Amino acid sequence: MTEERLSDEALTLAGQRPELLRDLLKPISLNHSAEAERLIRKQLPLDRNP
């Protein structure tokens, strides 16, 4: 499995299972750093709308 494919699969899995985000951030950030940042920000309490 290539690094790029690992990153793509990790991104897909994080979308399906947000509770795994912490474990998937490193592989996601290999090729999708902007998306990794978006996922992190989405989890922050400050970004949540009441």
C-alpha positions as CSV (number, residue, x, y, z in Angstrom):
1,M,0.0,0.0,0.0
2,T,1.5,3.3,-0.9
3,E,1.6,6.3,1.4
4,E,-0.9,8.2,-0.8
5,R,-3.4,5.4,-0.6
6,L,-2.9,5.0,3.1
7,S,-3.6,8.7,3.5
8,D,-6.7,8.5,1.3
9,E,-8.0,5.5,3.2
10,A,-7.4,7.2,6.6
11,L,-9.3,10.2,5.5
12,T,-12.2,8.1,4.4
13,L,-12.2,6.2,7.7
14,A,-12.0,9.4,9.8
15,G,-15.1,10.6,8.0
16,Q,-17.0,7.4,8.8
17,R,-15.6,7.0,12.4
18,P,-14.8,10.4,13.9
19,E,-13.8,8.8,17.2
20,L,-10.7,7.4,15.4
21,L,-9.5,10.8,14.3
22,R,-6.7,11.0,16.8
23,D,-5.2,7.8,15.6
24,L,-5.6,8.7,11.9
25,L,-4.2,12.2,11.9
26,K,-0.7,11.3,11.0
27,P,-1.5,9.2,8.0
28,I,-4.2,11.8,6.9
29,S,-1.7,14.6,7.1
30,L,0.8,12.9,4.8
31,N,-1.1,14.0,1.7
32,H,-4.1,15.9,3.1
33,S,-2.8,18.4,5.6
34,A,-5.6,21.0,4.9
35,E,-8.2,18.3,5.4
36,A,-6.5,17.2,8.6
37,E,-6.7,20.7,9.9
38,R,-10.4,21.0,9.0
39,L,-11.2,17.8,10.8
40,I,-9.3,19.0,13.9
41,R,-11.0,22.3,13.9
42,K,-14.4,20.6,13.5
43,Q,-13.7,18.8,16.8
44,L,-12.8,21.9,18.7
45,P,-15.6,23.3,21.0
46,L,-15.0,26.8,19.7
47,D,-16.1,25.8,16.2
48,R,-19.3,24.2,17.2
49,N,-22.5,26.1,16.8
50,P,-24.9,25.9,19.7
